[in-house]
Amino acid sequence: MRLFFFVLAFLISMDLLAQDERKDTLIVLENYSVLYSQRYLQPLTIEYEVICPIDNKKRRECSSNFTYYRCNNIKTSRHEHYKELDMYSIWDKGHMAPRQSLACNCESVKETFSFLNCALQHKDLNRHGVWRDLEDVELELAKSNNVSVMIEVEYTDTSNFLVDALIPSGFFKTIVLNGDSVKYFFKNSKPEYDNLNYYLIK
């Protein structure tokens, strides 16, 4: 009988733990906030303000000094989701809140190296072209304006997993400037066009 109650208690605790891991969790950090899916092991939304947009030296000093870290009590993605599983791997650790937009000091840069801030992002979208161009636009605008950004990560195929993390299907990015906003959408694939206007939602 005692064994029965022990097994029952164990099963209930495991069920509660599983429910906890499925929660969408809002994490508010010093320089950005993340609504994180512990079911998908990926961010759902990320919000930040572009700060210190002209400190290029600080970005160079700090950006290569950190390793990625996980968040206590939050089930996140991890290195094996992003490492090259084979030579044809196409997925990067896509920083949603970019380090160059938060480069006031090394602490603020370090904060972007959290797995909370990483999404499985196609390498050709993450490293070059229009996604990076839009981050440069944010930096330029922020030199003379208050700029805030919200990224919504889209998931349309809920069976498209890498290890146990769900691969996003796309990214909505809204830039708010002096009360006015513009919104873009990028598929999570190699970009077809170089012109940012193609991705603008009108």
Buried (B, 14 or more C-beta within 10 A) or exposed (E): EEEEEEEEEEEEEEEEEEEEEEEEBEBEBEBBBBBBBBBBBBBBBBBBBBBBBEBEEBBEBBBEEBEBEBBEEBBBBBEEBBEEEEEEEBBBBBBBBBBBBBBBEBEBBBBBBBBBBBBBBBEBBBEEBBBBBBBEBBBBBBEEEEBBBBBBBBBEEEEEBBEEBBBBBBBBBBBBBEEEEBBBEBBBEEBEEEEBEEBEEE
